Amino acid sequence: MSTSPEAGLPAGPRLPGDLAMWFFILAELAVFGILILAFVVAQAMQAERFQAGRQALDASTGLALTLSLLTAGWCAAQALARVRLGRGGASPLLCMALAAASCYVVFKLAEYSHLAGLGLGLEHDTFFTLYWILTGFHFLHVLLGMLILGWLAWRCRAGAYGPGRSAGMESGVLYWHMVDLVWVLLFPVVYLLGPA
């Protein structure tokens, strides 16, 4: 019988995913935080211009964008839960996440096209400069997240993940949740909230 204090004790709680992904996510959140702060400060300084710019945006489109990203996040979380339990069906759920994310891409490209058609481009005014920078930077993260979701779906189909060996999938799903979180902050700041 072992006298080691660690013998027979269950492993303590661990941080899901890889530590490198956490550092990456924190760095990205810091960049988004700075950009959102710049938007809020500029809005305080140019309240009327920001209110006029916001009138050109359609809040219902912003809501549809939000719902598509959150749906993708829910599907990815359910896929991860299935993998952790050793159950099948993770790959189709990740494909559903990709489909929901594709809706975001379609809606966002339509919004970009509409705004560009109105002449509301990057150099129109401060509001639209920050709008294009913030949402464009986020859009690039969505595209990367979709590549990650596709990779995870392929790896799940190949049986690469399972109970006790899901760190890679956890990292990918964590990245997608970061994309969700940033949009949940961006949507009200850019589309809904005026200066206090």
Secondary structure, 3 states (H helix, E strand, C coil): CCCCCCCCCCCCCCCCCCHHHHHHHHHHHHHHHHHHHHHHHHHHHCHHHHHHHHHCCCHHHHHHHHHHHHHHHHHHHHHHHHHHHCCCCHHHHHHHHHHHHHHHHHHHHHHHHHHHHCCCCCCCCHHHHHHHHHHHHHHHHHHHHHHHHHHHHHHHHCCCCECCECHHHHHHHHHHHHHHHHHHHHHHHHHHCCCC
